Amino acid sequence: MNWQEIYRSRMTTAEEAVKAIKSGDRVVVGHACGSPELLLKTMVENRDAYKGVELVHMVSMGQSEYCLPENCENFIHNSLFAGATTRKAIHDGRAVFTACHFSQIPRLFTERILPVDVTLCMVSPPDEHGYCSFGISVDYTMPAAESSRIVIAEVTPHMPRTLGDSFIHVSKIDYIVECDSRPIILKPPVISEIDKKIGQYCAELIRDGDCLQLGIGAMPDSILGFLKDKKDLGIHTEMFSDGVVDLVEAGVVTCARKNFHPGKMVATFFMGTEKLYRFVHNNPMVQMFPVSYTNNPAIIAKNDNMVSINSSIQVDFSGQAASESIGYKQFSGTGGQADFVRGANWSKGGRSILAFHSTASGGKISRIVPHLDEGAIVTTVRSDIHYVVTEYGIAELRGKSLPERAKALIRIAHPDFREELMREFGRIYNHTITEPGLDDAEEAVLSRRRMKNS
């Protein structure tokens, strides 16, 4: 039987496909903007047939109706990264959270720590050899499908065909649902003046030829906006969005100086607009791999001059970064932050940056604190911290003693909180400081250093 015959024999409707899911099954759902929303909607409509179906995924960009209170007898969500549509269910006890580095999630499935019964995914149409691409969601979706007892796939012409290690043969798909579904579109963020200030500082730490990892949102996009005078930047990241496309088109991102995967942008998933999805479709410059490869710190470190840029919720005087919880409340997840911070630190010439607004809650709360809030989860340990950036400057923590770290962080805290932070510094370190700012000579030295680096 050739692949075309296999394909035709496995074509079905979404309504018939979800009947393969049984009560008590563990179902892994394709990630983020690659979420198979048609299958999920149909599954929820069929909820009376299920009891205790476990849905496992990272951040959901869809409706996540299985998390609603009226569906709690039918479904339980096991979250690997809390998002806007799943966070309340976790807080209310209708969902659970499982902590794991992004790079390690595939092992949960492949080593049967979390055995997978069913994988729901979205893929591109098959090529002339019968291979479909996981498109914008290779990450853990591909390893889950390879480890799954049953694979149910939405096959849509709107899923980009991405290249690299990103394919599944139609013979490995049990239920094929042809549809006109589109990957979820993420609108470009609104960039604030604070984001712009932080972007400028981060850009000072980036040199020609560096290899970058950036996340998503206003701040990464702001940073990208200040890199237009750089040359031959490279990309090795878990994901990128539209801002990177602009830099490729401007000739800034060429990957020409990459010593590992030269000439190629390496990623594991995408979130963005149709412009991004058009750019990555059949683009040989873009190479996709499962997250166990892209986020492996040893793989990341093979890129010389690797620069990771991430965010955080709180950083304490010692440099501990709580990036995923607000006190005891899970806000997001471990994700790939620790993977890339460590990989960048191991890289020859590498640097890691944590960049965030100095305050939260409309200026009422300082994100730089003497100690983390009770219950706050340490995502990145103090020994891995290199640079911390706010709209008030850059704090370099690598190689600094604990009191020196605290002083550097107070210097970039919001002015409204510096006096209080100085008092706490005196209490903790038994040493009084009255002015956390740099003197003119010290600032001149740092300025010259940053100019030389850029």
C-alpha positions in Angstrom: 0.0 0.0 0.0 1.5 3.4 -1.0 1.3 6.4 1.2 -1.6 8.0 -0.7 -3.7 4.9 -0.1 -2.8 4.9 3.6 -3.7 8.6 3.8 -7.1 8.1 2.2 -7.9 5.1 4.4 -7.3 7.1 7.6 -9.2 10.2 6.6 -12.2 10.9 8.9 -14.2 13.6 10.5 -13.2 15.4 13.7 -16.4 13.9 15.3 -15.3 10.3 14.5 -11.6 10.9 15.4 -12.2 12.1 19.0 -14.2 8.9 19.7 -10.8 7.2 19.8 -10.2 9.1 23.1 -11.3 7.0 26.1 -12.0 7.9 29.7 -8.8 8.1 31.7 -6.6 8.6 28.7 -3.6 10.9 28.8 -3.8 13.3 25.8 -0.9 15.5 24.8 -2.0 18.7 22.9 0.1 20.5 20.3 1.7 23.6 21.6 0.8 27.3 21.6 -0.2 28.7 18.2 0.0 25.2 16.7 -2.9 24.0 19.0 -5.4 21.8 17.1 -8.4 23.9 18.0 -10.9 22.0 15.8 -10.1 18.7 17.5 -10.2 20.3 21.0 -13.6 22.0 20.3 -15.0 18.7 19.0 -13.6 16.8 22.0 -15.3 19.2 24.4 -18.6 18.9 22.6 -18.2 15.1 23.1 -17.5 15.5 26.8 -20.3 13.3 28.0 -18.4 10.3 26.6 -15.4 11.0 28.9 -14.5 10.9 32.5 -11.0 11.9 33.8 -9.3 12.6 30.5 -6.0 14.2 31.3 -4.9 17.0 28.9 -1.2 17.7 28.9 0.4 20.8 27.3 2.4 23.9 27.8 1.0 27.4 27.1 -2.4 27.4 25.4 -3.2 30.2 23.0 -6.7 28.8 22.4 -9.9 28.8 24.4 -9.1 25.9 26.8 -12.8 25.2 27.4 -11.9 21.8 29.0 -10.6 24.0 32.0 -14.1 25.4 32.6 -15.8 24.4 35.9 -18.6 22.7 34.1 -16.1 20.3 32.5 -14.1 19.3 35.5 -15.6 15.8 35.8 -14.7 15.1 32.2 -11.3 16.6 31.9 -8.3 17.6 34.0 -5.5 19.7 32.7 -1.9 18.9 33.6 -0.1 22.1 32.8 3.5 22.3 31.9 3.3 26.1 31.6 0.4 28.2 32.9 -1.2 30.6 30.5 -4.0 33.2 30.5 -6.8 30.6 29.7 -5.5 27.9 32.2 -4.1 29.9 35.1 -7.4 30.2 37.0 -8.1 26.5 36.7 -4.7 25.8 38.3 -5.3 28.3 41.1 -8.8 26.8 41.7 -7.6 23.2 41.8 -9.3 22.1 38.6 -5.9 21.7 37.0 -2.5 20.7 38.2 1.0 22.0 37.4 4.0 19.9 36.6 7.4 21.6 36.8 9.9 20.7 34.1 12.6 22.5 32.0 11.3 22.8 28.5 14.3 20.8 27.2 13.3 17.9 29.4 9.6 17.6 28.5 10.1 15.2 25.6 11.7 12.8 28.0 8.5 12.7 30.0 6.9 11.1 27.0 9.7 9.1 25.3 10.8 7.5 28.6 7.2 6.9 29.6 7.4 8.9 32.8 4.1 10.3 31.5 3.0 7.6 29.0 1.0 9.1 26.2 -2.3 7.5 25.0 -3.3 10.1 22.4 -1.6 13.1 20.7 -3.7 15.8 19.2 -1.8 18.0 16.7 -1.9 20.2 13.6 0.3 19.4 10.6 0.9 20.5 7.0 -0.4 18.5 4.1 2.0 15.6 3.0 4.7 16.2 0.5 5.4 14.0 -2.5 7.0 11.4 -0.2 4.1 11.3 2.3 5.7 13.4 5.1 3.7 16.1 7.0 5.5 18.9 8.8 4.7 19.8 12.4 5.1 23.4 11.2 5.2 26.0 13.9 5.0 23.5 16.8 7.8 20.8 16.7 9.0 21.3 20.4 7.4 18.5 22.5 4.6 17.8 20.0 6.7 15.7 17.7 8.3 13.6 20.5 4.8 13.1 22.0 3.4 11.9 18.7 6.4 9.5 18.2 5.7 8.1 21.7 1.9 8.0 21.5 -0.4 5.0 21.1 -2.8 7.1 18.9 -2.1 10.2 16.8 -4.9 12.4 15.6 -3.9 15.2 13.3 -5.6 18.2 11.8 -4.2 18.5 8.3 -4.5 22.0 6.9 -2.9 23.9 4.0 -2.4 26.9 6.3 0.2 25.2 8.5 3.6 26.2 7.3 5.9 23.4 6.1 9.0 24.0 8.2 12.2 22.2 7.5 14.8 20.4 9.6 13.8 17.5 12.0 10.1 18.4 11.9 8.3 15.6 9.9 5.9 12.7 10.5 5.0 10.2 7.8 1.3 9.7 7.2 1.7 6.0 8.1 2.3 7.2 11.7 -1.0 9.2 11.9 -4.0 7.1 12.9 -6.8 9.6 12.3 -6.4 12.3 9.6 -8.9 15.2 9.7 -8.6 17.4 6.7 -9.7 20.9 7.5 -9.3 24.6 6.7 -8.0 25.5 10.2 -5.4 28.2 10.6 -2.6 28.4 13.2 -3.4 30.9 15.9 -2.3 34.4 15.1 -0.6 36.5 17.7 -0.9 40.3 17.2 2.2 42.4 17.5 2.7 43.8 21.0 2.4 47.5 22.0 5.9 48.7 22.9 6.0 51.2 25.8 8.6 53.9 26.5 9.9 51.7 29.4 10.3 48.8 26.9 12.3 51.1 24.6 14.6 52.1 27.4 15.3 48.5 28.4 15.7 47.6 24.7 18.4 50.3 24.3 20.3 49.0 27.3 20.1 45.4 26.2 21.3 46.4 22.7 24.5 47.8 24.3 25.4 44.2 25.4 25.0 42.8 21.9 27.9 42.7 19.5 28.3 42.1 15.8 28.2 38.4 15.1 26.4 37.4 18.3 24.0 34.5 18.3 20.7 35.4 20.0 17.9 33.8 21.9 14.9 36.0 22.5 11.4 35.4 23.8 8.1 37.0 22.8 6.4 40.2 23.7 7.0 43.9 23.8 10.4 43.8 25.4 12.1 41.4 22.9 10.5 43.2 20.0 11.8 46.5 21.5 15.3 45.0 21.7 15.2 43.9 18.1 14.3 47.4 17.1 17.6 48.7 18.5 19.8 46.1 16.6 19.5 47.6 13.1 23.0 48.9 13.2 24.5 45.4 14.1 26.0 43.0 11.6 25.8 39.3 11.0 23.7 38.3 14.0 22.7 34.7 14.4 19.6 33.0 15.9 19.5 29.9 18.0 16.4 30.0 20.1 13.3 28.2 21.2 11.1 30.6 19.3 11.1 33.9 17.5 8.4 36.2 16.2 8.0 38.9 13.5 10.7 41.2 14.7 13.4 38.7 13.7 11.9 38.5 10.2 12.4 42.3 9.9 16.0 42.0 10.8 16.6 39.2 8.2 15.0 41.4 5.6 17.2 44.3 6.7 20.4 42.2 6.3 21.1 42.3 10.1 20.4 38.6 10.8 22.5 36.6 8.4 23.8 33.8 10.6 27.0 34.1 8.6 29.3 34.1 11.7 27.6 31.2 13.4 30.1 28.5 14.1 27.3 25.9 14.8 24.6 25.5 12.1 26.2 28.3 10.1 23.8 30.2 7.9 20.8 28.7 9.7 18.3 30.0 12.2 17.5 27.2 14.7 14.2 27.1 16.6 11.5 24.7 17.9 8.2 26.7 17.7 6.8 30.0 16.5 4.2 32.5 17.6 3.3 35.5 15.5 1.4 36.8 12.5 0.8 35.5 9.0 3.9 37.4 7.9 6.0 35.1 10.2 4.3 32.0 9.1 4.8 32.9 5.4 8.5 33.6 6.1 9.2 30.2 7.7 7.2 28.1 5.1 9.7 26.0 3.1 12.5 28.4 4.1 15.8 26.5 4.1 17.4 29.2 6.3 15.0 28.1 9.1 15.8 24.7 10.7 13.3 23.3 13.3 14.2 20.6 15.9 12.5 19.1 18.9 13.0 21.1 22.1 15.2 18.4 23.5 17.8 19.5 20.9 17.3 23.3 20.6 17.1 23.8 24.4 19.8 21.4 25.5 22.4 23.6 27.3 25.2 21.6 25.8 23.9 22.2 22.3 23.2 25.9 23.0 26.8 26.3 24.3 28.2 25.1 20.9 27.3 28.5 19.6 30.1 31.0 20.4 29.0 34.4 21.6 25.5 33.1 22.6 23.3 35.8 24.1 20.1 34.7 25.9 17.5 37.4 26.8 14.7 36.5 29.2 12.5 38.2 31.7 11.6 37.7 35.4 9.0 38.6 38.0 11.4 39.2 40.9 15.1 39.2 41.5 16.5 39.4 45.0 19.7 40.9 46.3 21.7 37.7 45.8 20.5 37.4 42.1 18.0 34.7 42.5 15.3 35.1 39.8 11.7 34.1 40.3 10.3 34.1 36.8 7.3 31.8 36.9 5.3 32.4 40.1 3.9 35.2 42.2 4.3 33.9 45.7 2.7 30.5 45.8 0.6 31.2 42.7 1.9 29.7 39.5 1.9 32.4 36.8 3.7 30.8 33.9 6.3 28.0 34.0 10.0 27.1 34.0 10.0 27.1 30.2 13.3 27.4 28.5 14.8 30.2 30.7 17.2 28.1 32.7 18.1 26.0 29.6 19.3 29.1 27.7 20.8 31.0 30.7 23.0 28.0 31.4 23.8 27.4 27.8 24.8 31.0 27.2 27.0 30.9 30.3 28.8 27.8 28.9 29.2 29.4 25.5 32.6 30.9 24.6 32.0 34.6 24.8 28.4 34.0 25.9 26.2 36.3 28.0 22.8 35.9 29.7 20.5 38.8 30.3 17.4 39.1 32.4 15.4 42.2 31.4 12.2 43.5 33.0 10.4 46.6 34.2 11.7 47.8 37.6 8.1 47.8 39.0 4.9 45.9 38.9 1.2 46.7 39.7 1.3 50.2 38.2 4.5 51.2 40.0 3.3 49.9 43.5 5.7 47.0 43.8 9.5 46.8 43.2 10.6 43.8 41.2 14.1 44.1 42.8 13.7 42.9 46.4 15.9 42.1 49.4 14.4 38.5 49.4 11.9 36.7 47.2 8.3 36.6 48.3 7.2 33.6 50.4 6.5 30.7 48.1 8.1 32.3 45.1 9.8 29.7 42.9 13.5 30.2 41.9 13.6 29.7 38.1 17.2 30.8 37.6 19.7 30.3 40.4 22.0 33.1 41.5 25.2 31.3 40.3 23.9 31.5 36.7 22.9 35.1 36.7 25.1 37.4 34.5 23.3 40.7 33.6 20.1 42.2 35.0 18.6 45.1 33.0 15.7 47.5 33.9 14.8 50.9 32.4 17.3 52.4 34.9 20.4 50.6 33.6 22.5 47.4 33.6 23.7 45.4 36.6 26.5 43.0 36.0 26.4 40.3 38.7 28.9 37.7 37.4 32.0 37.6 39.7 30.5 39.9 42.3 30.2 39.3 46.0 26.7 39.3 47.6 27.0 42.9 48.9 28.3 44.0 45.5 25.4 42.3 43.7 22.9 44.0 46.0 24.4 47.4 45.4 24.4 46.9 41.6 20.7 45.9 41.7 19.7 48.8 43.9 21.3 51.1 41.3 18.8 49.9 38.7 15.8 49.7 40.9 13.0 52.3 40.6 14.0 55.5 42.5 10.8 55.3 44.6 12.1 52.1 46.2 15.8 52.7 46.5 15.8 54.3 50.0 13.9 51.3 51.4 16.2 48.9 49.6 19.2 50.7 51.0 17.8 50.3 54.5 17.3 46.6 54.0 20.9 46.4 52.6 22.2 47.9 55.8 20.2 45.4 57.9 21.2 42.4 55.9 24.9 43.2 55.3 25.5 45.4 58.4 26.8 48.2 56.2 25.2 51.6 55.5 25.0 53.0 52.0 23.4 56.4 51.4 23.7 56.7 47.6 23.4 53.7 45.3 24.2 55.6 42.1 27.5 55.5 40.3 29.9 58.4 40.5 30.9 60.1 37.3 34.3 58.2 36.9 32.7 54.8 37.4 29.9 55.6 35.0 32.5 56.8 32.4 34.4 53.5 32.7 31.2 51.4 32.2 30.1 53.6 29.3 33.5 53.1 27.5 33.4 49.4 28.1 29.9 49.1 26.6 30.9 51.2 23.6 33.9 48.9 23.0 31.7 45.8 23.3 29.2 47.1 20.8 
